[in-house]
Amino acid sequence: MSGAPATVAVSPSRTLLAEREAAAAHQPRGASVAITGLSRSFDTATGPIDAIRGIDLSIRAGEFCVIVGPSGCGKTTLLRIVAGLEHGTIGSVNVAAPDRGVPKSAMVFQGRSLFPWLTLQQNVAYGLKVQGVDRNTRASLAAELLQTVGLSRFAKSYPHQVSEGMRQRTAIARALAIKPDLLLMDEPFGSLDEQTRLILQEELLKIWDASGQTVLFVTHSIDEALVLGDRILIMSAQPGQIKKEILVPFPRPRTLTDVRSNSVFAPLFTEIWGVLRDEVGGGRLGQAGATQ
């Protein structure tokens, strides 16, 4: 984007979403997700606790949807249920591939998730091996992705021989390798230094734009949400519910510089932070009352 930043209303109209949906209708991309009445409760020593409650959410094929919310509001729980790693107490989740086949999904977790007995290259290629991809193709694709995340020099290293940030970059490359219809990312850049984080944000956008994957991305960073997302869902304090939806108005292709220099960035940041601040404050008051 060049010239003066475009002036866009802080709260985009539904027309913007309609235009994006119309474009997506002509080119089905990635998986679609339909969540209806989803709740999840856990039994504890003091009784059941609702992690999430009454989530209704539709994610269209090819959308980059970002979730932000206070710590402990159930963001990770929601992601794990969509991934099929957990089940909701009530409600339903339906993930549909554009070709009506079985959708492929991949998840990038917080913390350590690599196989310690495999090299970084072997970790990246693991999902391809499971899919039956031949050795030479696996090696080529893994090498390409390691280059993308800046780890070519460490391809033959083992996870314990590299930093936590390098391990997380490898986990991201492993998820991207299988070209999933649905990519689920739980604060994937949280352990990275700021410079690497910014670079990988832009690399992820390039990969997403070329692949058409649907992405459901959890972050605590408002900046990151605005740079990456088509839509931002703000969750309430526990029990997690969808408190507010923000349609991100910045055009694509998109860079960090474009977004931060746009005149709408600061008002949108302030709007999102205002909702989060109220939820964080309300959540702390609720916890204090529960302990009295």
HUPEWO-V76731 format. One record per residue. N is the residue number from 0. OMEGA is omega as a letter, one per 30 degrees, with the letter a starting at -180 (NA if undefined). Layout:
# HUPEWO-V76731
n = {N N}
omega = {OMEGA OMEGA}
This chain:
# HUPEWO-V76731
n = {0 1 2 3 4 5 6 7 8 9 10 11 12 13 14 15 16 17 18 19 20 21 22 23 24 25 26 27 28 29 30 31 32 33 34 35 36 37 38 39 40 41 42 43 44 45 46 47 48 49 50 51 52 53 54 55 56 57 58 59 60 61 62 63 64 65 66 67 68 69 70 71 72 73 74 75 76 77 78 79 80 81 82 83 84 85 86 87 88 89 90 91 92 93 94 95 96 97 98 99 100 101 102 103 104 105 106 107 108 109 110 111 112 113 114 115 116 117 118 119 120 121 122 123 124 125 126 127 128 129 130 131 132 133 134 135 136 137 138 139 140 141 142 143 144 145 146 147 148 149 150 151 152 153 154 155 156 157 158 159 160 161 162 163 164 165 166 167 168 169 170 171 172 173 174 175 176 177 178 179 180 181 182 183 184 185 186 187 188 189 190 191 192 193 194 195 196 197 198 199 200 201 202 203 204 205 206 207 208 209 210 211 212 213 214 215 216 217 218 219 220 221 222 223 224 225 226 227 228 229 230 231 232 233 234 235 236 237 238 239 240 241 242 243 244 245 246 247 248 249 250 251 252 253 254 255 256 257 258 259 260 261 262 263 264 265 266 267 268 269 270 271 272 273 274 275 276 277 278 279 280 281 282 283 284 285 286 287 288 289 290 291}
omega = {a a a l l l a l a l a l l l l l l l l l l l a a a a l a l l l a l a a l a l l l l l l a a l a l l l l a l a l a l l a l l a l a a l l l a l l a l a a l l a a l l l a a l l l l l l a l l l a l a a l l l a l l l a l a l l a l a l a a l l l l l l a a a a l l l l l l a a a l l a a a l l l a l l l a l a a a a a a l l a a a a a l l l l a l l l l l l l a a a l a l a l a a a a a a a a a l a a l l a l a l a l l l l a a a a a a l l a l a l l l a l l a l a l a a l a l l l a l l a f a l l a a l l l a a a a l f a l l a l a a l l a a a a l l l a l a a l l a a l a l l l l l l l l l l a a a NA}
